[in-house]
């Protein structure tokens, strides 16, 4: 863990802490999907939208939306990106 320009060490500079956060998020996601699969709460779907009652639908939808957002941003970057020396006068 290297200090920054001011000599400070931040807690996220340690890979061990980043790994704890990642594992914690994985556990939380797994628990939420398990709660959805075992119907530990009641979902209120609108009439004609019964697919919202499928176990894991919101987790799947969120994952697909996130991947779609990343892929869209990659393509948008090609359109919006400036040359490396754009700001050099």
C-alpha positions as CSV (number, residue, x, y, z in Angstrom):
1,X,0.0,0.0,0.0
2,X,1.7,3.1,-1.3
3,X,1.0,6.6,0.2
4,X,-0.4,9.3,-2.0
5,X,1.3,12.6,-2.8
6,X,0.5,14.0,0.7
7,X,1.8,10.9,2.5
8,X,-1.6,9.6,3.4
9,X,-2.7,6.0,3.1
10,X,-6.4,5.5,2.3
11,X,-8.3,2.4,3.6
12,X,-9.4,1.5,0.0
13,X,-5.7,1.4,-1.1
14,X,-5.4,-1.9,0.7
15,X,-6.5,-4.7,-1.6
16,X,-7.7,-6.7,1.4
17,X,-10.3,-4.1,2.2
18,X,-11.5,-4.0,-1.4
19,X,-11.8,-7.8,-1.3
20,X,-13.9,-7.6,1.9
21,X,-16.3,-5.1,0.2
22,X,-16.6,-7.3,-2.9
23,X,-17.3,-10.4,-0.9
24,X,-19.8,-8.5,1.3
25,X,-21.7,-7.3,-1.8
26,X,-21.7,-10.8,-3.2
27,X,-23.2,-12.1,0.1
28,X,-25.9,-9.4,0.2
29,X,-26.8,-10.1,-3.5
30,X,-27.0,-13.8,-2.8
31,X,-29.2,-13.2,0.3
32,X,-31.6,-11.0,-1.7
33,X,-31.9,-13.5,-4.5
34,X,-32.5,-16.3,-2.0
35,X,-35.2,-14.2,-0.3
36,X,-36.8,-13.7,-3.7
37,X,-36.6,-17.4,-4.6
38,X,-38.1,-18.6,-1.3
39,X,-40.8,-15.9,-1.4
40,X,-39.8,-14.3,1.9
41,X,-41.7,-11.2,0.9
42,X,-44.7,-10.4,-1.2
43,X,-44.4,-8.6,-4.5
44,X,-47.2,-6.5,-5.8
45,X,-47.3,-6.8,-9.6
46,X,-49.7,-4.9,-11.8
47,X,-52.4,-6.6,-13.7
48,X,-51.1,-8.2,-16.9
49,X,-47.5,-8.1,-15.7
50,X,-47.2,-11.4,-14.0
51,X,-43.7,-11.9,-15.2
52,X,-42.7,-9.6,-12.3
53,X,-43.6,-12.4,-9.9
54,X,-40.9,-14.7,-11.3
55,X,-38.2,-15.5,-8.8
56,X,-35.0,-13.6,-9.5
57,X,-36.6,-11.3,-12.2
58,X,-35.4,-8.1,-10.6
59,X,-31.8,-9.4,-10.2
60,X,-31.8,-10.6,-13.8
61,X,-33.3,-7.4,-15.1
62,X,-30.8,-5.3,-13.1
63,X,-27.8,-7.4,-14.4
64,X,-29.0,-7.1,-18.0
65,X,-29.6,-3.3,-17.6
66,X,-26.1,-2.8,-16.1
67,X,-24.4,-4.8,-18.9
68,X,-26.5,-2.9,-21.5
69,X,-25.4,0.4,-20.0
70,X,-21.7,-0.5,-20.0
71,X,-21.9,-1.7,-23.6
72,X,-23.8,1.5,-24.7
73,X,-21.2,3.6,-22.9
74,X,-18.4,1.8,-24.7
75,X,-20.0,2.6,-28.1
76,X,-20.8,6.2,-27.1
77,X,-17.2,6.8,-26.1
78,X,-16.2,6.1,-29.7
79,X,-18.5,8.9,-30.9
80,X,-17.7,11.5,-28.2
81,X,-14.0,10.9,-27.6
82,X,-11.6,13.7,-28.6
83,X,-8.1,13.4,-30.0
84,X,-5.3,13.1,-27.4
85,X,-4.0,16.5,-28.3
86,X,-7.4,18.3,-28.7
87,X,-6.7,20.8,-25.9
88,X,-3.1,21.5,-26.9
89,X,-3.4,25.0,-28.5
